[in-house]
């Protein structure tokens, strides 16, 4: 029984950073803006949260700093994809590459080449989990209410499904998309901060290690709903928890094979459920006023 509880605790903890990333992606994609760049946003959030925590001595202030920084990144992402109508896949990939180079460069400039990370303040525990674990679950409930029970949610989903109809009602499609991208980016950034301040207490180069892509797969697997996304995240979290379990058990399987588990699981899920989990009709399509 203790082993089951321990494994469940490990799943929830290891999946929280992915959950925040997935919910941020979900908000953006429901508004019609594709986000392939969540990997880069999470990495920037992890670094910004770590630096903010060291500077202030508070993990919470570090998390807020991470959300603000990634919110600024979200503004740039929205400008490129919504205002300039650039290809959203290309912009996302470029953001991932840029984030990797940017965080690596700043980390080495600040801490020096080959130096070990300075330990940062971590999020406080409340019972068996740190507080953001509960916050992630609460965010699932909040987004479910906002997206399906309020006019705000109807507008967000409307600009993703039928922006022309939303525009005909006198609403500003691109403004709604801008806000969705910025808020979604902030949520993703906090997920990155949880990785460096919740799961760990330090930053390492490229530490996100594909979690942004896993979060995107969770949104598809979860059929573009907050609850479905959370359940999908738990599946991926279980895959990551298995990695830790197998490593601790010394099962005799090469480490490289064990580390592949979450990524193989991601590929299988996308291959099987990718077509069934089709997103909003206007996903990835820039809106041009006057065009149908």
Buried (B, 14 or more C-beta within 10 A) or exposed (E): EEEEEEBBBBBBBBBBBBBBBBBBBBBBBBBBBBBBBBBBBBBBBBBBBBBBBBEBEBBBBBBBBBBBBBBBBBBBBBBBBBEEEBBBBEBBBBBBEBBBEBBBEBBEEEBEEEEEBEEBBBBEEEEEBBBBBBBBBEBBEEBBEBBEEEEEBBBBBBBBBBBBEBBEEEBBBBEBBBBBBBBBBBBBBBBBBBBBBBBBBBBBEEBBBBBBBBBBBBBBBBBBBBEBBBBBBBBBBBBBBBBEBBEEEEEEEEEEEBBBBBBEBBEEBBEEBEEEBEBBEBBBBBBEEEEE
